[in-house]
Amino acid sequence: MHDDLTAVAWESVDDDGVTDAEVAMNSSHQPADDFPIGGPAAALAARVRAGTITPADAVADALTRISSENHKINAFTVVRSEQARAEALELTARPDLDELPLAGVPVAVKQNIAVAGEPTTAGSAATSAAAEPADHPVVARLRAAGAIVVGLTAMPELGLWANTDADGRVTRNPRDVGRTPGGSSGGAAAAVAAGLVPIAHGNDGLGSIRVPAAACGVFGIKPGRDVVPAGIGADSWSGMAENGILATTVSDAALALSVLADRSDLADLRPPQRLRIGLAVAPPSRLVRVDRHWTAAARTAGARAAAAGHLVEPVELPYGDAALAMLLRWPTAGLADAERLADPERLQPRTRRHLALGRLIRRLRLVRPSQADRAEARLLDFFENFDVVITPTLAAPPPKARQWSRRGWAANVASSVRYAPFTGVWNLVGWPAASLPMGIHPEAHTPLAAQLAGPPGTEATLLGLAAQIELTN
């Protein structure tokens, strides 16, 4: 039986979900450093392939880390202790163990794709509690490559929100436990940032990998459309959601993405030939203000790209009406998932209101394919002269870690839009994009990050450029 983790019972909880005990904690939680294995996924897999450690050793170490640290941040909702140990023993007997790219690597999976034997809850009490009969193709590829799923990570209900909490359980940012790790892959980002696993699966419908990656100071990449088996439901998120990876290093992310995409070439990081890079720091809407330190993070990434030999030029991205198109799609994105819910009356009030707005938008036919087509046409024209664009990933530090699910719809929408306006356009058009850590905010003391994006088929270019910038970070 897996360990179904529940929220820690703290005393003196205030109306923001912050407790006296939590306030007393160090504001920048660091993972314990006395574990003997750990480290990057690539190095861990190499040790397993060489026989210096076993898959059981790697899993036992990860489970010890999770047991020690998870109660402080609530990254995992399910820990598959017994199953993971059994799967590690089975993996040891595989005759091809010395050939597996992720041999023995403990991984986390976001709780909105199928893991055999576990329910797919998608962060909601309204979903079925029935165990999945088979793995999602993404999980199947991870397992085939030798990875072992040690647990499922927390997410906001149906992945609709940019802060992660559910049912009184607040997920916290390991870099500052008073702040959210972002959403909707917030639990995945927190698990990686805390050193509980070296890599984690996430998916991204309007920034749900890149937003938490930026908030937690890890690397995250959303591939372009049809690179990795899609989705969280064939018709969910209007075709905008892609499965991807969060990792502590670019090389680990490249390795894991090569497994998800079944493309070994993606793991082979190469410095790209001289690129034409546009540096675009203005947000998609002039109604959004950008913290100057987040602007500086993008400029720093541009300067480091220039130092690596690339041509970097300040530009304005032709967003046009993309911001409106994204806002209209957001409330409709979860409608298909909601129609399959076992107990829809148990949805959170903010989610019910969001979906009701989505039904109205759909009834009025306010979402049209032509909106995405226009946005893509503008970007295609722009990329006639550029290979990659660099933007800030976020517009401001992540909000407080609180029980956002108990707050009103308007507060949730305002929070999400205010700090995460840069990511959604790349989901609208289905192009690849990544978030790369770029130091620490000098005032908030939280991570900063830059977003790298490019046209379809540029995943290897983005990874290669990110690796170059990472070396100088």
Order of alpha helices (4+ residues) and beta strands (2+ residues): beta-alpha-alpha-alpha-beta-alpha-beta-alpha-beta-beta-beta-alpha-beta-alpha-beta-beta-alpha-beta-alpha-beta-alpha-alpha-alpha-alpha-beta-alpha-alpha-beta-beta-alpha
